[in-house]
Amino acid sequence: MTAWLDTLLFGIYPYICLAVFFIGSWARFDRDQYTWKSDSSQLLRTGSLRWGSNLFHIGVLFLFFGHTFGMLTPHVVYEHFISAGNKQLMAMVSGGIAGVLAFVGVTILLHRRLSDPRIRATSKTSDIVLLFLLWLQLALGLATIPLSAQHLDGSMMMKLAEWSQRIVTFRSGGVELLADAGWIFKTHMFLGMSIFLIFPFTRLVHVWSGFGTLAYVARPYQLVRSRRLGLNPRAPASQGGRPF
């Protein structure tokens, strides 16, 4: 990959994605608050949704926070407690487990949305595209594990972390650190940034609701009543409100 393309994709494109991510999210919340939701399809079919949604969310939340703290925490903060190599090994093992969980979950969700005629008919194009991009991103993330095993000294992880820290602190020189990164790493990074780019235009905006209040974690489920139970207030209700 030529130097100018590296500069475009990993020196300029990240700021475009972050700008659209923050400004677009704010604009959608300000102008279209009624679209700020996860658009649950549980009413149409519950079965595989519970497995797919739970596996996906458990795995992807671990990966999100793991990437955030792992990539943005300066080496000097943890070097007295764990070496760069051991940190990379820990990230490979824990991230691999979480990645498999999320990958299995998103595969179930994608198959469910494409194979069920009722769900397919009510799905937006953005729903299917988003699930496919998440599936591809998780697959690429798992594919980086064997490559990371070739750099158990932590050298590649340190370069990737330094690049991300330079991006968020608006420092130059980060692109040069990616000169030795393989195409799988770079594709994984590019697709990850692209997900931030489309974030404000998809159902992913409901993530902000989770980070916006601690009550989200302990919130009660949305009550979804079966049609055969009618409107009887004493009838048992199923637990719902799960996205995808």
C-alpha positions as MATLAB code, in Angstrom:
seq = 'MTAWLDTLLFGIYPYICLAVFFIGSWARFDRDQYTWKSDSSQLLRTGSLRWGSNLFHIGVLFLFFGHTFGMLTPHVVYEHFISAGNKQLMAMVSGGIAGVLAFVGVTILLHRRLSDPRIRATSKTSDIVLLFLLWLQLALGLATIPLSAQHLDGSMMMKLAEWSQRIVTFRSGGVELLADAGWIFKTHMFLGMSIFLIFPFTRLVHVWSGFGTLAYVARPYQLVRSRRLGLNPRAPASQGGRPF';
ca = [
       0.000    0.000    0.000;
       1.489    3.318   -1.043;
       2.415    6.000    1.450;
      -0.242    8.459    0.262;
      -2.993    5.847    0.607;
      -1.780    5.007    4.114;
      -1.895    8.705    4.960;
      -5.437    8.998    3.585;
      -6.824    5.893    5.294;
      -4.997    6.065    8.612;
      -4.089    9.721    8.958;
      -7.129   11.589    7.579;
      -9.992    9.070    7.405;
     -10.048    8.472   11.199;
     -10.901   12.138   11.816;
     -13.640   12.065    9.178;
     -15.165    9.024   10.904;
     -14.933   10.562   14.379;
     -16.438   13.850   13.203;
     -19.390   12.114   11.547;
     -19.763    9.833   14.572;
     -20.116   12.641   17.124;
     -21.808   15.322   15.006;
     -24.104   12.828   13.290;
     -25.176   11.268   16.604;
     -25.926   14.677   18.076;
     -27.861   15.774   14.973;
     -29.971   12.605   14.917;
     -30.798   12.921   18.613;
     -31.691   16.575   18.153;
     -33.801   16.179   15.004;
     -35.096   12.578   14.980;
     -35.479   11.382   18.544;
     -38.297    8.995   17.596;
     -35.807    7.000   15.505;
     -33.437    6.642   18.486;
     -34.193    2.983   19.196;
     -32.969   -0.551   18.636;
     -36.019   -1.646   16.580;
     -36.427   -5.000   18.295;
     -37.816   -7.818   16.124;
     -38.655  -10.047   19.079;
     -42.392   -9.784   18.407;
     -41.849  -11.633   15.126;
     -39.771  -14.501   16.506;
     -38.039  -14.987   19.838;
     -36.168  -18.313   19.707;
     -32.790  -17.680   18.092;
     -32.884  -13.989   18.991;
     -32.201  -14.698   22.665;
     -29.128  -16.795   21.907;
     -27.821  -14.572   19.132;
     -28.396  -11.280   20.928;
     -26.936  -12.423   24.246;
     -23.834  -14.010   22.717;
     -23.247  -11.017   20.472;
     -23.674   -8.384   23.171;
     -21.551  -10.194   25.757;
     -18.737  -10.678   23.279;
     -18.847   -7.291   21.589;
     -19.054   -5.309   24.838;
     -15.945   -7.083   26.127;
     -14.173   -6.406   22.832;
     -15.196   -2.748   22.819;
     -13.913   -2.001   26.300;
     -10.885   -4.219   25.782;
      -9.913   -2.350   22.618;
     -10.644    1.032   24.184;
      -8.553    0.571   27.313;
      -5.971   -1.691   25.705;
      -5.239    0.611   22.778;
      -5.618    3.995   24.449;
      -3.792    3.301   27.721;
      -0.145    4.448   27.462;
       2.446    1.738   27.997;
       3.989    3.645   30.908;
       0.794    3.128   32.930;
       1.035   -0.664   33.030;
       4.699   -1.467   32.262;
       5.467   -1.992   35.977;
       2.688   -4.604   36.276;
       2.735   -6.508   32.993;
       5.078   -6.647   30.024;
       3.974   -5.756   26.525;
       4.336   -9.396   25.454;
       2.236  -10.749   28.313;
      -0.369   -8.071   27.713;
      -0.585   -9.097   24.074;
      -0.922  -12.766   25.016;
      -3.705  -11.910   27.470;
      -5.443   -9.850   24.780;
      -5.170  -12.693   22.278;
      -6.713  -15.254   24.636;
      -9.465  -13.110   26.170;
     -10.187  -11.284   22.916;
     -10.286  -14.588   21.041;
     -12.887  -16.031   23.412;
     -15.008  -12.868   23.303;
     -14.580  -12.670   19.542;
     -15.853  -16.215   19.035;
     -18.896  -15.509   21.230;
     -19.692  -12.312   19.323;
     -19.065  -13.978   15.945;
     -21.396  -16.888   16.721;
     -24.011  -14.443   18.007;
     -23.915  -12.140   14.981;
     -23.988  -15.174   12.651;
     -27.208  -16.335   14.330;
     -28.681  -12.840   14.062;
     -27.724  -12.464   10.404;
     -29.087  -15.897    9.490;
     -32.289  -15.161   11.390;
     -32.825  -11.863    9.588;
     -32.134  -13.323    6.151;
     -33.932  -16.663    6.505;
     -37.170  -15.651    8.223;
     -39.565  -14.172    5.614;
     -41.426  -11.969    8.118;
     -38.261  -10.542    9.641;
     -36.684  -10.064    6.207;
     -39.789   -8.202    5.011;
     -39.660   -5.763    7.938;
     -35.883   -5.291    7.880;
     -34.276   -2.118    6.639;
     -31.372   -2.331    4.244;
     -29.216   -0.695    6.916;
     -30.044   -3.536    9.348;
     -28.723   -6.207    7.005;
     -25.695   -4.160    5.908;
     -24.812   -3.425    9.529;
     -25.009   -7.081   10.576;
     -22.878   -8.100    7.591;
     -20.250   -5.464    8.406;
     -20.165   -6.579   12.041;
     -19.834  -10.214   10.907;
     -16.946   -9.306    8.594;
     -15.258   -7.148   11.224;
     -15.389   -9.927   13.818;
     -14.067  -12.433   11.271;
     -11.140  -10.128   10.478;
     -10.495   -9.587   14.175;
     -10.255  -13.347   14.747;
      -7.973  -13.613   11.706;
      -5.495  -11.189   13.317;
      -4.861  -13.590   16.227;
      -2.527  -15.955   14.285;
      -0.679  -12.899   12.966;
      -0.338  -11.496   16.478;
       1.166  -14.827   17.547;
       4.110  -14.035   15.280;
       4.897  -10.940   17.382;
       4.671  -12.222   20.947;
       7.195   -9.614   22.055;
       4.342   -7.110   21.837;
       6.055   -4.979   19.200;
       3.122   -4.865   16.774;
       0.588   -4.270   19.519;
       2.699   -1.380   20.801;
       2.782    0.213   17.343;
      -0.972   -0.129   16.862;
      -1.617    1.313   20.329;
       0.731    4.220   19.688;
      -1.045    4.942   16.393;
      -4.453    5.079   18.080;
      -3.134    7.259   20.903;
      -1.631    9.689   18.405;
      -4.946    9.877   16.553;
      -7.041   10.749   19.621;
      -4.442   13.237   20.895;
      -4.066   14.899   17.466;
      -0.358   14.120   17.168;
       1.378   13.455   13.873;
       3.641   10.562   12.964;
       1.168    7.769   13.588;
       0.910    6.563    9.985;
       4.599    5.604    9.859;
       4.041    3.162   12.706;
       1.801    1.044   10.471;
       4.426    0.402    7.807;
       4.941   -3.209    8.936;
       1.282   -3.975    9.665;
      -0.229   -6.643    7.415;
      -3.255   -6.099    5.202;
      -5.525   -8.010    7.609;
      -4.642   -5.611   10.419;
      -5.187   -2.604    8.172;
      -8.474   -3.913    6.765;
      -9.687   -4.619   10.301;
      -8.776   -1.081   11.347;
     -10.361    0.495    8.269;
     -13.611   -1.423    8.681;
     -13.704   -0.567   12.388;
     -13.428    3.133   11.576;
     -16.098    2.755    8.892;
     -18.527    1.340   11.468;
     -18.049    4.558   13.456;
     -18.766    6.445   10.224;
     -22.156    4.795    9.646;
     -23.016    4.635   13.355;
     -25.349    7.702   13.435;
     -27.405    6.386   10.496;
     -28.156    2.933   11.927;
     -29.805    1.350   14.963;
     -26.396    1.445   16.672;
     -27.305    4.846   18.104;
     -29.155    3.017   20.896;
     -25.694    2.299   22.330;
     -25.567    5.928   23.502;
     -28.575    5.265   25.699;
     -26.645    2.531   27.451;
     -23.650    4.750   28.142;
     -25.831    7.717   29.029;
     -27.298    6.281   32.207;
     -26.365    3.650   34.759;
     -30.051    2.812   35.064;
     -29.838    1.213   31.606;
     -27.998   -1.772   33.082;
     -30.751   -2.497   35.612;
     -33.687   -1.341   33.512;
     -36.747   -3.639   33.386;
     -37.450   -5.533   30.188;
     -40.054   -4.248   27.787;
     -43.237   -6.275   28.334;
     -44.319   -8.080   25.192;
     -47.635   -9.921   25.443;
     -48.592  -12.805   23.230;
     -51.622  -12.210   20.978;
     -53.422  -15.222   22.453;
     -53.227  -13.655   25.928;
     -55.109  -10.581   24.785;
     -55.108   -7.576   27.084;
     -55.587   -9.464   30.328;
     -53.382   -7.522   32.785;
     -52.920  -10.628   34.917;
     -51.646  -12.715   32.053;
     -47.919  -13.560   32.168;
     -45.757  -11.505   29.873;
     -42.625  -12.524   28.054;
     -39.452  -10.498   28.447;
     -38.531   -8.549   25.380;
     -36.986   -5.432   23.979;
     -33.860   -7.130   22.656;
     -32.330   -5.511   19.561;
     -31.732   -7.166   16.197;
];
